[in-house]
Each structure stands twice: as C-alpha cells, then as structure tokens.
Amino acid sequence: YQLKLAIADEKGKVGTSEQTLSVPPMPAGLASSSLVVSQEMTQLPDLIKNMQTKLLDEADPLIYKGIQILPPVGNVVRRENPIAVFYKLYNLEGNEAGRSLTANVQIIDEKGQVSEIPPMDLEEAAYPTGPSEVAIGFNLPLKDLPPGKYQLKVETVDKAKNQTITSQTEMVVQ
C-alpha cells in the first residue's frame, strides 16, 4: 500500500507525507504487530470507556486499557521522558492462565552498540483482546541514551509453549 497524508492548518499552509505500507499475510504460528512507541497518550472519556471497552480495543489497535495512544511523527521521542511501547501478539495457544510471556528488550545505536534491558515479565502488561491475542504495553526509560537514531528490538517469549517472536522499529531520540 502507499499511504499519503496531506495536512492543512487554519492559515492555509499545507504539508504532505507519503510512506509505503506493507501488510504481510498472517503467519500460522505466533505473530506480532509492529511496535508503536509513544510519549503522548490520552485517557478516553468516561462515556466511551464505559461502553463495551473490549469492542473498542479490538476495533482500534491504538487503544490499550482505555488509553488512546498517539504515536509521534517519525518515531521522534524526547530522552527526558520514558517511552511507552505497544504491540499485539496473535495466534497465542492455550488459555490466558496457561501463558507465561516475557520480553527481552534491546536498544541498538547506529554503531551497533547494544543497551540491554533486564527481561520483563509481561503478566501485568498483557491485555487480552481476543481468544488468541493480547495487547502489550510497557514503559522504557531513555534518560541514559545520548541523542541519536536507534533500533528498538523486542523479543517476546511464551515460555509455556516455548515460542518466540521478535519485533523491531527505528526511533530518533532527541
């Protein structure tokens, strides 16, 4: 797909952006969505939250536990604040109680230097959005990273089923 976006402000200034978007077919085994990083989120109004939240969460991939995620343009984030990382896992086997999910996170700079984060238990972070899928959200501090371009890599492990999936995205830290 080719995604084209045009924006105009109230003074008539116009900006455009174009990006190629590839949507691969859903694999048979454990699958992951793209990683979304954000430092801006808004709580949904009570009227909307009190509606069938699960239906909203399934319909909008950028809603997590009643919070609307607002990704930054170009994945540009500020190092003073932690980033929130969001993604979905699909084709999980078994029931929710039988899952044991952990995340191994790496932040890799342009020179290949790896900053590893201790493994994270995702029990509290995994929010069911369907019978075989969960939305995951967690925070990562950036204060120790110098400004620059990075690759964020998240390896999610379902220890109960011995399955692993890796997702990654690029981000710019200012």
Summary of the structure (lengths in Angstrom):
residues: 174
radius of gyration: 17.4
end to end distance: 30.0
largest distance: 56.4
contacts: 449
relative contact order: 0.21
helix: 10%
strand: 52%
